Each structure stands twice: as structure tokens, then as C-alpha cells.
Amino acid sequence: MTIVWRRSSFSGGGGTGGGNCVEAALLPADRFALRDSKNPDTAMLELPRPGLTALLRHVTS
């Protein structure tokens, strides 16, 4: 399985405040993966849809 990572267009291209981004990927069975774009070879966080929804609600509140 090839994972296709997506990054926000708001992440910028580096420098002060740019390039600090989380990448996301859709996985089989309605699961999602998140990783640090600056360290893509490190661990990823895998969540089911309800877990991702709860995480996004928490960080945007």
C-alpha cells in the first residue's frame, strides 16, 4: 500500500513560521495518519475517523 501524504497550502515553504506542518493521509478502513512534515521518517499517528474528529475539535477550540 502506498500512502499519499497531503500538506496544507498554508504551511509555507520554510523560514520563519513556514514549513512547520503536519501532513495527513487517508488509510484503508476509514483511518487517518498524521506525521511531522519536518521529520517524515519518524513515527506517524494513526487514528480512526472519530479519533481524528475529536483531536481536531480539541486543537481548534
N, C-alpha and C positions, 0 to 999 in steps of 0.2 A: 504494500500500500504506500503510495506517495502522498505525503502531507503537503498541502498547499497553504503556505502561511500568508496572511494578509496584514498589512500595516496601515494605520490611519494616515490619510493625506495631511493631517495636521501635525505629524511627527517631526517635520522639518528634515534638514539634511546634515545636521551636525552643528558644531559651535555651541554657543551659549543657549541652552534651552532646547536645542534641536537634537534630533536623533535619540532622545530618551523616550522609548516607546515600548509598548507591549504588542507583540504580534499574536494573532489569533488564527486558529484553523478549525474547520469543521471536520469531525471524525465520524466514522460509522456509528450506527445505533444512537443517533441524536446526542452525541457527546461533543465537547469542545476542548481544545487545547490552547493554553496560553504560555508564552515564553518571553524572556527578556531579549529585545532585538539587539542589544549590545553584546550579549553572551548567548548566541543561538545554539551553541553546542552543549550548554548546561541543561539541567533538568527542565522539563515542562510540567505545567499543572494541567491535569485532565479533570474535567467536570461534566456532570450530566447537565442537561438544559436547566432544571430547577436550581442547581448549584450556581451556574453562571448568572442566572437571573438574580438570585439573592446577592451574589457578590457585586454585581453592577448596581443594584439598589443601594447597597451599603456604601460603596465608594462615591456615589453621586448624591447622597443625602447630606 
